[in-house]
């Protein structure tokens, strides 16, 4: 089970900025697509913790910048 760390977030964002899709970027960082999707759901939830909200926002921003 992966835990969301700053290091993992940095790795995923780097893979995204290099042109990977969010799911592929997560897998390249060693995070399953299912776990990544769960983190994103938590981040987009009204009741999500600030950590996961910040993560989802950073992912969305990196995806937008890569377009």
C-alpha positions as CSV (number, residue, x, y, z in Angstrom):
1,X,0.0,0.0,0.0
2,X,1.4,3.3,-1.0
3,X,1.1,6.4,1.1
4,X,1.0,9.8,-0.5
5,X,4.3,11.5,0.2
6,X,5.8,14.7,-1.1
7,X,8.4,12.5,-2.9
8,X,5.7,10.5,-4.7
9,X,3.8,13.6,-5.7
10,X,7.0,15.2,-7.1
11,X,7.7,12.1,-9.1
12,X,4.2,11.8,-10.5
13,X,4.2,15.5,-11.4
14,X,7.5,15.2,-13.2
15,X,6.2,12.2,-15.2
16,X,3.1,14.2,-16.1
17,X,5.1,17.2,-17.2
18,X,7.2,14.9,-19.4
19,X,4.1,14.0,-21.3
20,X,2.6,11.0,-19.5
21,X,-1.1,10.6,-18.7
22,X,-2.0,10.8,-15.0
23,X,-2.5,7.1,-14.6
24,X,0.8,6.2,-16.5
25,X,2.6,8.9,-14.5
26,X,1.4,7.3,-11.3
27,X,2.4,3.8,-12.4
28,X,5.8,5.0,-13.4
29,X,6.2,6.3,-9.8
30,X,5.2,2.9,-8.5
31,X,1.6,3.8,-7.6
32,X,-1.2,1.6,-9.0
33,X,-3.9,3.1,-11.1
34,X,-6.5,2.1,-8.5
35,X,-4.6,3.9,-5.7
36,X,-4.0,7.0,-7.8
37,X,-7.8,7.1,-8.6
38,X,-8.6,6.8,-4.9
39,X,-6.2,9.7,-4.0
40,X,-7.9,11.8,-6.7
41,X,-11.4,10.9,-5.4
42,X,-10.3,11.8,-1.9
43,X,-8.9,15.1,-3.2
44,X,-12.0,16.0,-5.1
45,X,-14.3,15.1,-2.2
46,X,-15.9,17.8,-0.1
47,X,-14.7,15.9,2.9
48,X,-11.2,15.2,1.5
49,X,-8.3,16.2,3.6
50,X,-6.2,19.2,2.7
51,X,-3.3,16.9,1.7
52,X,-5.4,15.1,-0.9
53,X,-7.1,18.3,-2.1
54,X,-3.6,19.8,-2.7
55,X,-2.5,16.7,-4.5
56,X,-5.5,16.7,-6.9
57,X,-5.1,20.4,-7.6
58,X,-1.4,19.9,-8.4
59,X,-2.3,17.0,-10.7
60,X,-5.0,19.0,-12.5
61,X,-2.7,22.0,-12.9
62,X,0.1,19.8,-14.3
63,X,-2.3,18.2,-16.8
64,X,-3.5,21.6,-17.9
65,X,0.0,22.9,-18.4
66,X,1.0,19.8,-20.4
67,X,-1.7,20.4,-23.0
